[in-house]
Amino acid sequence: MPFLAGFLLFAVAQTRDTVSSALRYVHDATPEVRAGRASSDMKIDGRLDELAWAGATPVTTFTQLDPQPGQPATERTEVRVLIGSDALYIGARLFDSAPRSIKRVLARRDDAVISDYFQVFIDSYHDHLTAARFRITPGGAIQDALVDNQSGSDDVSWDPVWEYAARVDSLGWTVELRIPLSQLRYNSQVDARWGIQFERYILHKGEDDFFAFTPKREHAGVNRYGHLTGLGRVPAARRLEVVPYGVTRAEYTHQPAGDPFRSGHDYFGNGGADLKYGVTSDLTLDATVNPDFGQVEVDSAVVNLSAFETFFPEKRPFFVEGGGLFQFGNVRAHNLFSFSQFFFSRRIGRMPERTVAGDSVAYTDPPTQTAIRSAAKLTGHTRGGWSVGMLDAVTATEETRWQDTLGRDHLTTVEPRTNYFVGRVRKDLDAGNSTVGAIVTAVNRRLSDSVLASMEHAQAYVTGIDFTHGWSNRSWSLDGAVVVSHVAGTDSSIALTQRSSARYYQRPDARTRTYDPSRTSLDGLAWQVERPGLPDRGGPAGALDAVRLPGQPPSRSGAQLVSHPVREPRLEFRRGSRVRGLRAPQQLQLRELLERRATPRLCGDGVGRPAHARWAARCVSAL
């Protein structure tokens, strides 16, 4: 009861602050740019000399975020937007009183560079949750990414097809972009209205200018973008693309003498097809048969000295496009907790788990990866505010050919036939200020081989529900998620799961978990509730209540980075922290309540590092 009273006192104080804050910003009053009509002679060369540019109304009002927040930009910037039948055009004239100070940097795509730059953010769904980002420097280095307002992260693995040009002259520099509508996801409307943001960075001044300015003391993001109007009826994105492929590969290597599988001059062939179909203007179906990812960038070399797996980012186009729809449990707090990743697409088509080796093995010809026989994905965002994502993939049975020391040939299964499924829905409410969603993942393996059955789970399932709720223009929010998981297999495979570095059930100091080698299934529960806020407003910067991580793996299609299951409730209050709206006696009362509840006697013995005013708990439940 004392803690509940303290929490209610805290909530009332923040509500008072919320009421005053809500009056500062009106979204309908955000700045607006109106698109003109593109002509048929558009050429992307950075010159901006087509007549259509002269006929478009420019936006010229930019505001500094740094170094003088809220002050007008020191250099003039003019940005114009044009809409064509199949593309969006953006042209910018960036004046600079010291053009010789403009730094031209050329770099690989998506590399971070120290340079002047101009970038555009487009919220084509106008859901205030997601956006596409396009950045260019005076030297022509580009970066593109998908922006997620929930997690605050940018996915730079997204590589759309777009045209760009930049030129430096005596007045400063210019930018010209052509973004095909086929690369954007949007709903077809009679008079479309999108969210848009422009940003200019001037390196030699350290100045960061924005079109739609948000003070540092307020929550910035997709929900604070300006508006792009004058688009008219944007053509529906219904389309059909079928791309068959054939590939040949030659390997010239040094092979041991007598190798029956490789001669050192080996040739391979493969083929398949990709399909993309716009089911409606809101939903897109992607399908692939025997996909080829040979053109995907190779992962960086990593030396892993830890007990945990190395997780590389997804770069395969089939899984990258629309991948943000499958994110689950994202919260807007920065704290000591991290919810598990319940769908990790890099597990689909992974390297086989089993290897063939031993004194009796003379030569082997192992597969380097598991072939994806077929996969299909349906993604989109409806006009009713529903985000939908469904993916199903089937990987083949992989076998290793090998020859023993007596010259006899063998064939051993090293990876079973597997079906992966994930389904995700999310409903946007109150113009994206609130969301509620659900996820289901399933992995089913055909384990006919006894050795593989002792290594792998036969089934793995996860079901979860998450929500976010923001108010006071998202200066405050309440986010949460709850998940249940189930894995099943042989007693040997479940014993491996219990002994893995993510659990360590066998450790001698385990108090809440018991290692049971006879179990054939495990069930888990994870949940978290967090109320992040802005630290400089005197509110909590982290979790209000974060209870996370099942004692078992969420799914073999997910990722979990936990050393061991613990019950570790924790209450933290940084010395000197103040909650805005509370008088000194109330501050002291709240601090005493928090510190009294922060003792290990509550239900564990965890000790946390100091942070902003926060009540947080972490518990593990095995059902």
Secondary structure, DSSP 8 states (H G I E B T S, - for coil): -HHHHHHHHHHHHHHHHHHHHHTS--GGGS-EEE-EE--TT---SS---SHHHHHS--B---EEEESSTTSB-SS-EEEEEEE-SSEEEEEEEEE-S-GGG-------TT----S-EEEEEEETT--SSEEEEEEE-TT--EEEEEEETTTTEEETT-----EEEEEEETTEEEEEEEEEGGGS-----TT--EEEEEEEEEGGGTEEEESS---TTS--SGGG-EEEE---S------EEEEEEEEEEEEE----TT-SS--SEEEEEEEEEEEEEESSSSEEEEEEES---TTS---------SSS--------HHHHTTGGGG--S--S--SS----BS--GGGTT---S----STTEEEEE--SS--EEEEEEEEEE-TTSEEEEEEEEEE--EEEEEEETTS-EEEEEEE-EEEEEEEEEEEEETTTTEEEEEEEEEEEEE--SHHHHTTS-SEEEEEEEEEEEEETTTTEEEEEEEEEEEEE--HHHHHHHHHSTTT-TT-TT-SS----TT--EEEEEEEEEE----GGGTS--S-SEEE---SS-S-TTSB---SS-----EEE--TT---TT--HHHHHHHHHHHHHHTSTTTT--------SSEEE----EE-
